[in-house]
Structure formats: C-alpha cells, structure tokens
Amino acid sequence: MTTESTLRESFRTVGREYGYDNVDAEFVAFKELKIKWQRSYGKAEFKVSDYLSDAPADILDDIAKTLFSKISGSDAEYPDTMNEWMTSREFLEEKQPVYLRRSRNLTRTMKGEHRNLEDSYERLVRSGMIRHDPDVHISWTRDPNVRRVGYCSVLMKVVAISSIFDSSTIPEFVLDYVLYHEFIHIEAGFNPFGRKHGPEFTKRERQYPRYEEAEDWLKRLSLYA
C-alpha cells in the first residue's frame, strides 16, 4: 500500500521538473477513479483516487508526469504501463467490490419486480450482439432515472440500468437496447481520454435490429416523465 507521504513525494519531485515548488497530493475515496487538481502561481494540489493507493511507485511517477504535462498544455496520454496495471485481473478483483459498495444507487441485483436483467443479457449474447463476459456486474438502479437510463464503469466492469425499465409497459427490446449500448462501452475497453461516442461506437450502436424504434421510445420516456 502506497502511503500519502510517498504519493506526495512522487508528485513533488515531478512537479519541480515542471516549475512547481509547492505541490501537495492526497488520496481521496472517490466513487469513480479520478484525479482532481487545481493550480496557481507555482502551486499545485491533487486529490487522487484511493483506487491508486496500491499502485507501484513507477506508475505514480508516470501519472504525475502525465498530469503535469497536461497542466502545462501538452496533449499527454497515460502510459501503457498504467493502463495495463489498471486493466489487470488483480485490479478488477480488488477494486470492483469497493466500487459496488460506493455505488449507493445500485440494487446490486439483476432481478427486478417485473423484469430480470439476466434475461436481457442472455438474449443479447444468444443473438451475437455482445460477448459473454462473466466479469461484468449488471444491476438495476434504485431510483428510476429517466434521462440517464443506463451507465457503466468500463474500468470496474459495472453496468447500471435504470429501474424505470423494470416495467411490463416498456417493451423488452427497449431494455435490451439500453443494455446493449452500455456493453458497447464495456467491449470497447478502457480509454481515459477517448471519445465516449465516436464514429465506431455510433456505427455499432446502429447495428441494433430495432435501433430507431428503441430511440423513439427513449425520447418519449424523457419527454413525458
């Protein structure tokens, strides 16, 4: 486990290379894996997700270099070593349960009152629309979100579907489409700086057999909720 003093020293050492003499960094228990920072006149402060608290020292150094490079105006990307560590099986097995505990709006079950997300998932797998992935945790949300009908953490492999679809009045193909949309993100893989809905994503999304009908349903749900 990396101590905050080690984290702070790593960021201070890199910060001096970029002209920052006053640098502070601390681990914070964010739900998502993220890093917040603010800077002014040679001072920089970082709040680093505690999902990184057991990252190897060289990866912390690389993260610090990437962040200071971006702060300085460079279009820097995180190194492959960091991405490989964060997408490893060990990382997922340790961090996914933590992420689920912090996701208070999730029921943590696929079984609803009227619909079972497992049925939807199996329909998509059988049709060849998505690949079977036993590592993905699928859950209903506690609140029936209307404008955010589905979301996912690609890194943590968690898919959340709004409980508004746990209803016999909304066709199954609409629910399947929302789940399909989130699995496109999951299968695209982790990319911290990539576009969420780029051309390739849109192309695959439109391959859903009843794409236009499903989109019309979602627009009506948002309009009349």
MARNUKOL-571719 format. One record per residue (C-alpha): x negated, y negated, z; residue number from 1; residue in one letter. Coordinates in pm, whole numbers, plus 50000, padded with zeros to 5 digits. Layout:
<romis>
<romi px="X" py="Y" pz="Z" nr="NUM" rest="A"/>
...
</romis>
This chain:
<romis>
<romi px="50000" py="50000" pz="50000" nr="1" rest="M"/>
<romi px="49865" py="49659" pz="49900" nr="2" rest="T"/>
<romi px="49858" py="49406" pz="50182" nr="3" rest="T"/>
<romi px="49966" py="49047" pz="50128" nr="4" rest="E"/>
<romi px="49611" py="48934" pz="50204" nr="5" rest="S"/>
<romi px="49487" py="49149" pz="49913" nr="6" rest="T"/>
<romi px="49760" py="49011" pz="49688" nr="7" rest="L"/>
<romi px="49677" py="48655" pz="49792" nr="8" rest="R"/>
<romi px="49304" py="48701" pz="49736" nr="9" rest="E"/>
<romi px="49365" py="48851" pz="49391" nr="10" rest="S"/>
<romi px="49580" py="48557" pz="49281" nr="11" rest="F"/>
<romi px="49343" py="48301" pz="49438" nr="12" rest="R"/>
<romi px="49040" py="48449" pz="49260" nr="13" rest="T"/>
<romi px="49215" py="48440" pz="48923" nr="14" rest="V"/>
<romi px="49368" py="48101" pz="48997" nr="15" rest="G"/>
<romi px="49026" py="47941" pz="49045" nr="16" rest="R"/>
<romi px="48933" py="48056" pz="48694" nr="17" rest="E"/>
<romi px="49226" py="47851" pz="48564" nr="18" rest="Y"/>
<romi px="49154" py="47545" pz="48776" nr="19" rest="G"/>
<romi px="49392" py="47611" pz="49065" nr="20" rest="Y"/>
<romi px="49224" py="47555" pz="49400" nr="21" rest="D"/>
<romi px="49534" py="47601" pz="49613" nr="22" rest="N"/>
<romi px="49708" py="47932" pz="49544" nr="23" rest="V"/>
<romi px="49946" py="48131" pz="49763" nr="24" rest="D"/>
<romi px="50124" py="48462" pz="49695" nr="25" rest="A"/>
<romi px="50356" py="48684" pz="49894" nr="26" rest="E"/>
<romi px="50567" py="48995" pz="49843" nr="27" rest="F"/>
<romi px="50946" py="48947" pz="49843" nr="28" rest="V"/>
<romi px="51220" py="49212" pz="49844" nr="29" rest="A"/>
<romi px="51398" py="49107" pz="49525" nr="30" rest="F"/>
<romi px="51662" py="49340" pz="49384" nr="31" rest="K"/>
<romi px="51505" py="49319" pz="49038" nr="32" rest="E"/>
<romi px="51138" py="49346" pz="48961" nr="33" rest="L"/>
<romi px="51045" py="48982" pz="48905" nr="34" rest="K"/>
<romi px="50791" py="48719" pz="48996" nr="35" rest="I"/>
<romi px="50883" py="48358" pz="49069" nr="36" rest="K"/>
<romi px="50632" py="48078" pz="49068" nr="37" rest="W"/>
<romi px="50603" py="47703" pz="49099" nr="38" rest="Q"/>
<romi px="50303" py="47479" pz="49043" nr="39" rest="R"/>
<romi px="50195" py="47118" pz="49081" nr="40" rest="S"/>
<romi px="49859" py="46937" pz="49069" nr="41" rest="Y"/>
<romi px="49629" py="47233" pz="49111" nr="42" rest="G"/>
<romi px="49865" py="47417" pz="49346" nr="43" rest="K"/>
<romi px="50050" py="47738" pz="49256" nr="44" rest="A"/>
<romi px="50281" py="47954" pz="49465" nr="45" rest="E"/>
<romi px="50401" py="48303" pz="49370" nr="46" rest="F"/>
<romi px="50676" py="48523" pz="49508" nr="47" rest="K"/>
<romi px="50600" py="48873" pz="49385" nr="48" rest="V"/>
<romi px="50848" py="49162" pz="49386" nr="49" rest="S"/>
<romi px="50760" py="49415" pz="49653" nr="50" rest="D"/>
<romi px="50809" py="49688" pz="49393" nr="51" rest="Y"/>
<romi px="50448" py="49598" pz="49311" nr="52" rest="L"/>
<romi px="50325" py="49636" pz="49669" nr="53" rest="S"/>
<romi px="50152" py="49964" pz="49587" nr="54" rest="D"/>
<romi px="50010" py="49856" pz="49251" nr="55" rest="A"/>
<romi px="49638" py="49926" pz="49203" nr="56" rest="P"/>
<romi px="49413" py="49623" pz="49256" nr="57" rest="A"/>
<romi px="49315" py="49603" pz="48888" nr="58" rest="D"/>
<romi px="49682" py="49583" pz="48786" nr="59" rest="I"/>
<romi px="49743" py="49299" pz="49033" nr="60" rest="L"/>
<romi px="49446" py="49120" pz="48880" nr="61" rest="D"/>
<romi px="49589" py="49172" pz="48531" nr="62" rest="D"/>
<romi px="49931" py="49043" pz="48642" nr="63" rest="I"/>
<romi px="49769" py="48734" pz="48793" nr="64" rest="A"/>
<romi px="49570" py="48671" pz="48474" nr="65" rest="K"/>
<romi px="49881" py="48706" pz="48260" nr="66" rest="T"/>
<romi px="50083" py="48469" pz="48477" nr="67" rest="L"/>
<romi px="49815" py="48200" pz="48497" nr="68" rest="F"/>
<romi px="49764" py="48231" pz="48124" nr="69" rest="S"/>
<romi px="50136" py="48176" pz="48064" nr="70" rest="K"/>
<romi px="50142" py="47885" pz="48308" nr="71" rest="I"/>
<romi px="49858" py="47733" pz="48110" nr="72" rest="S"/>
<romi px="50062" py="47752" pz="47790" nr="73" rest="G"/>
<romi px="49933" py="48074" pz="47636" nr="74" rest="S"/>
<romi px="50172" py="48332" pz="47491" nr="75" rest="D"/>
<romi px="50024" py="48609" pz="47703" nr="76" rest="A"/>
<romi px="50163" py="48960" pz="47746" nr="77" rest="E"/>
<romi px="50125" py="49203" pz="48031" nr="78" rest="Y"/>
<romi px="49854" py="49463" pz="47962" nr="79" rest="P"/>
<romi px="49930" py="49821" pz="47861" nr="80" rest="D"/>
<romi px="49782" py="49948" pz="48189" nr="81" rest="T"/>
<romi px="50052" py="49766" pz="48385" nr="82" rest="M"/>
<romi px="50332" py="49884" pz="48157" nr="83" rest="N"/>
<romi px="50206" py="50243" pz="48179" nr="84" rest="E"/>
<romi px="50199" py="50229" pz="48559" nr="85" rest="W"/>
<romi px="50546" py="50074" pz="48582" nr="86" rest="M"/>
<romi px="50698" py="50327" pz="48344" nr="87" rest="T"/>
<romi px="50538" py="50630" pz="48507" nr="88" rest="S"/>
<romi px="50746" py="50905" pz="48661" nr="89" rest="R"/>
<romi px="50592" py="50835" pz="49002" nr="90" rest="E"/>
<romi px="50703" py="50473" pz="48989" nr="91" rest="F"/>
<romi px="51058" py="50570" pz="48891" nr="92" rest="L"/>
<romi px="51094" py="50838" pz="49157" nr="93" rest="E"/>
<romi px="50984" py="50598" pz="49429" nr="94" rest="E"/>
<romi px="51146" py="50272" pz="49318" nr="95" rest="K"/>
<romi px="51481" py="50383" pz="49172" nr="96" rest="Q"/>
<romi px="51626" py="50478" pz="49515" nr="97" rest="P"/>
<romi px="51517" py="50140" pz="49653" nr="98" rest="V"/>
<romi px="51679" py="49960" pz="49360" nr="99" rest="Y"/>
<romi px="52004" py="50151" pz="49417" nr="100" rest="L"/>
<romi px="52008" py="50062" pz="49787" nr="101" rest="R"/>
<romi px="51969" py="49697" pz="49696" nr="102" rest="R"/>
<romi px="52244" py="49712" pz="49432" nr="103" rest="S"/>
<romi px="52536" py="49640" pz="49664" nr="104" rest="R"/>
<romi px="52791" py="49612" pz="49384" nr="105" rest="N"/>
<romi px="52744" py="49974" pz="49276" nr="106" rest="L"/>
<romi px="52958" py="50263" pz="49396" nr="107" rest="T"/>
<romi px="52665" py="50496" pz="49312" nr="108" rest="R"/>
<romi px="52903" py="50747" pz="49162" nr="109" rest="T"/>
<romi px="53032" py="50823" pz="48812" nr="110" rest="M"/>
<romi px="53370" py="50936" pz="48938" nr="111" rest="K"/>
<romi px="53643" py="50674" pz="48946" nr="112" rest="G"/>
<romi px="54013" py="50686" pz="49022" nr="113" rest="E"/>
<romi px="54120" py="50734" pz="48659" nr="114" rest="H"/>
<romi px="53802" py="50786" pz="48459" nr="115" rest="R"/>
<romi px="53477" py="50973" pz="48507" nr="116" rest="N"/>
<romi px="53169" py="50816" pz="48350" nr="117" rest="L"/>
<romi px="53017" py="51161" pz="48317" nr="118" rest="E"/>
<romi px="53285" py="51245" pz="48060" nr="119" rest="D"/>
<romi px="53199" py="50934" pz="47863" nr="120" rest="S"/>
<romi px="52828" py="51011" pz="47883" nr="121" rest="Y"/>
<romi px="52880" py="51368" pz="47763" nr="122" rest="E"/>
<romi px="53092" py="51254" pz="47468" nr="123" rest="R"/>
<romi px="52812" py="51022" pz="47355" nr="124" rest="L"/>
<romi px="52547" py="51293" pz="47396" nr="125" rest="V"/>
<romi px="52754" py="51554" pz="47208" nr="126" rest="R"/>
<romi px="52814" py="51312" pz="46923" nr="127" rest="S"/>
<romi px="52441" py="51245" pz="46892" nr="128" rest="G"/>
<romi px="52483" py="50874" pz="46966" nr="129" rest="M"/>
<romi px="52246" py="50890" pz="47266" nr="130" rest="I"/>
<romi px="51991" py="51133" pz="47404" nr="131" rest="R"/>
<romi px="52042" py="51326" pz="47725" nr="132" rest="H"/>
<romi px="51831" py="51168" pz="47999" nr="133" rest="D"/>
<romi px="51861" py="51321" pz="48347" nr="134" rest="P"/>
<romi px="51663" py="51034" pz="48499" nr="135" rest="D"/>
<romi px="51930" py="50774" pz="48425" nr="136" rest="V"/>
<romi px="52163" py="50689" pz="48714" nr="137" rest="H"/>
<romi px="52509" py="50583" pz="48593" nr="138" rest="I"/>
<romi px="52752" py="50413" pz="48827" nr="139" rest="S"/>
<romi px="53075" py="50218" pz="48843" nr="140" rest="W"/>
<romi px="53063" py="49867" pz="48987" nr="141" rest="T"/>
<romi px="53267" py="49795" pz="49298" nr="142" rest="R"/>
<romi px="53408" py="49474" pz="49151" nr="143" rest="D"/>
<romi px="53598" py="49483" pz="48819" nr="144" rest="P"/>
<romi px="53369" py="49245" pz="48630" nr="145" rest="N"/>
<romi px="53522" py="49110" pz="48310" nr="146" rest="V"/>
<romi px="53252" py="48903" pz="48145" nr="147" rest="R"/>
<romi px="52969" py="49133" pz="48249" nr="148" rest="R"/>
<romi px="53132" py="49461" pz="48161" nr="149" rest="V"/>
<romi px="52807" py="49656" pz="48168" nr="150" rest="G"/>
<romi px="52445" py="49602" pz="48258" nr="151" rest="Y"/>
<romi px="52135" py="49806" pz="48316" nr="152" rest="C"/>
<romi px="51783" py="49808" pz="48451" nr="153" rest="S"/>
<romi px="51567" py="49964" pz="48183" nr="154" rest="V"/>
<romi px="51273" py="49989" pz="48422" nr="155" rest="L"/>
<romi px="51473" py="50154" pz="48703" nr="156" rest="M"/>
<romi px="51688" py="50354" pz="48460" nr="157" rest="K"/>
<romi px="52016" py="50246" pz="48617" nr="158" rest="V"/>
<romi px="52332" py="50178" pz="48416" nr="159" rest="V"/>
<romi px="52629" py="49997" pz="48573" nr="160" rest="A"/>
<romi px="52974" py="49991" pz="48415" nr="161" rest="I"/>
<romi px="53246" py="49755" pz="48530" nr="162" rest="S"/>
<romi px="53527" py="49927" pz="48719" nr="163" rest="S"/>
<romi px="53771" py="49735" pz="48500" nr="164" rest="I"/>
<romi px="53736" py="50033" pz="48265" nr="165" rest="F"/>
<romi px="53845" py="50277" pz="48536" nr="166" rest="D"/>
<romi px="54194" py="50248" pz="48395" nr="167" rest="S"/>
<romi px="54419" py="50458" pz="48176" nr="168" rest="S"/>
<romi px="54536" py="50146" pz="47992" nr="169" rest="T"/>
<romi px="54198" py="50087" pz="47823" nr="170" rest="I"/>
<romi px="54110" py="50342" pz="47552" nr="171" rest="P"/>
<romi px="53824" py="50581" pz="47615" nr="172" rest="E"/>
<romi px="53642" py="50467" pz="47301" nr="173" rest="F"/>
<romi px="53604" py="50118" pz="47452" nr="174" rest="V"/>
<romi px="53448" py="50257" pz="47768" nr="175" rest="L"/>
<romi px="53222" py="50481" pz="47557" nr="176" rest="D"/>
<romi px="53111" py="50180" pz="47354" nr="177" rest="Y"/>
<romi px="53013" py="49982" pz="47663" nr="178" rest="V"/>
<romi px="52813" py="50278" pz="47795" nr="179" rest="L"/>
<romi px="52657" py="50325" pz="47451" nr="180" rest="Y"/>
<romi px="52550" py="49960" pz="47447" nr="181" rest="H"/>
<romi px="52364" py="49999" pz="47775" nr="182" rest="E"/>
<romi px="52196" py="50321" pz="47664" nr="183" rest="F"/>
<romi px="52060" py="50146" pz="47357" nr="184" rest="I"/>
<romi px="51872" py="49923" pz="47601" nr="185" rest="H"/>
<romi px="51753" py="50222" pz="47803" nr="186" rest="I"/>
<romi px="51630" py="50410" pz="47497" nr="187" rest="E"/>
<romi px="51454" py="50102" pz="47358" nr="188" rest="A"/>
<romi px="51227" py="50116" pz="47662" nr="189" rest="G"/>
<romi px="51073" py="49861" pz="47896" nr="190" rest="F"/>
<romi px="50954" py="49537" pz="47738" nr="191" rest="N"/>
<romi px="50922" py="49248" pz="47989" nr="192" rest="P"/>
<romi px="50906" py="48977" pz="47722" nr="193" rest="F"/>
<romi px="51106" py="49138" pz="47441" nr="194" rest="G"/>
<romi px="51436" py="49013" pz="47299" nr="195" rest="R"/>
<romi px="51733" py="49189" pz="47452" nr="196" rest="K"/>
<romi px="51950" py="49187" pz="47141" nr="197" rest="H"/>
<romi px="51712" py="49176" pz="46847" nr="198" rest="G"/>
<romi px="51785" py="49294" pz="46490" nr="199" rest="P"/>
<romi px="51710" py="49660" pz="46562" nr="200" rest="E"/>
<romi px="51939" py="49657" pz="46864" nr="201" rest="F"/>
<romi px="52222" py="49498" pz="46665" nr="202" rest="T"/>
<romi px="52177" py="49747" pz="46382" nr="203" rest="K"/>
<romi px="52207" py="50042" pz="46617" nr="204" rest="R"/>
<romi px="52497" py="49888" pz="46807" nr="205" rest="E"/>
<romi px="52696" py="49860" pz="46484" nr="206" rest="R"/>
<romi px="52647" py="50231" pz="46422" nr="207" rest="Q"/>
<romi px="52913" py="50300" pz="46682" nr="208" rest="Y"/>
<romi px="53206" py="50450" pz="46484" nr="209" rest="P"/>
<romi px="53470" py="50212" pz="46622" nr="210" rest="R"/>
<romi px="53244" py="49913" pz="46677" nr="211" rest="Y"/>
<romi px="53483" py="49641" pz="46556" nr="212" rest="E"/>
<romi px="53783" py="49782" pz="46745" nr="213" rest="E"/>
<romi px="53581" py="49805" pz="47064" nr="214" rest="A"/>
<romi px="53452" py="49449" pz="47026" nr="215" rest="E"/>
<romi px="53808" py="49325" pz="46975" nr="216" rest="D"/>
<romi px="53913" py="49496" pz="47296" nr="217" rest="W"/>
<romi px="53629" py="49335" pz="47490" nr="218" rest="L"/>
<romi px="53719" py="48990" pz="47357" nr="219" rest="K"/>
<romi px="54082" py="49036" pz="47462" nr="220" rest="R"/>
<romi px="53981" py="49156" pz="47809" nr="221" rest="L"/>
<romi px="53767" py="48847" pz="47857" nr="222" rest="S"/>
<romi px="54036" py="48615" pz="47724" nr="223" rest="L"/>
<romi px="54331" py="48738" pz="47928" nr="224" rest="Y"/>
<romi px="54166" py="48842" pz="48254" nr="225" rest="A"/>
</romis>
